[in-house]
Amino acid sequence: NAGVTQTPKFQVLKTGQSMTLQCAQDMNHEYMSWYRQDPGMGLRLIHYSVGAGITDQGEVPNGYNVSRSTTEDFPLRLLSAAPSQTSVYFCASRSQGGHQPQHFGDGTRLSIL
Amino acid sequence: AQTVTQSQPEMSVQEAETVTLSCTYDTSENNYYLFWYKQPPSRQMILVIRQEAYKQQNATENRFSVNFQKAAKSFSLKISDSQLGDTAMYFCAFMLGNAGKSTFGDGTTLTVKP
């Protein structure tokens, strides 16, 4: 049981490039989310999903796309990378039930030059 | 929209002492859940403790306990017998009912000094 797996752990991009951050969970969790964490700050929600085929925008969705074709996977796509998207990205999943906590991946540190 | 405020960006405590981290939130809803997460330098996010809003009794997990004041919309974390391994950033988080998303505060960096 690996939990939530994020790849890659580190990535450097040039402005304008696109890429996909991968997130997979093996706990059969219905809910998955993507957050970004800027230095010294909390987590801000980018996009989230309450089940396969269902996604919704969070607090800071601009410049990012997501899809949820399976329960296990929730990839985050940067369409055209900008320096403002330099951050640490966390994927999280949780099962239904309000008391259930989020399970987080180890994060992806992304730098945009 | 819900907001979560952690008013103490940084705190420090001597080893074996007790420290309290503050968190306030704003919501007009009645069915929600509150969490404290710990983020050590390894960057992992680890659940510390959780509280259901409908429960009056404060949650406790070993050395960690909360003071949940629903009317005041306050959810503070008390760490007793602080240990060096408690050094981390602590985040307060709010979640509505069975929503798929959480709102996080900006965190409090706690340093435990030997």
Interface residues (C-beta under 8 A of the other chain):
Chain A: E30 Y31 S33 Y35 G40 M41 G42 L43 R44 L45 Y48 S49 V50 D56 G58 V88 F90 A92 R94 Q96 G97 G98 H99 P101 Q102 F104 D106 G107
Chain B: V4 Q6 P9 N31 Y32 Y33 F35 Y37 R43 Q44 M45 L47 R50 E52 F91 A93 M95 L96 G97 N98 A99 G100 K101 S102 T103 F104 G105 D106 G107
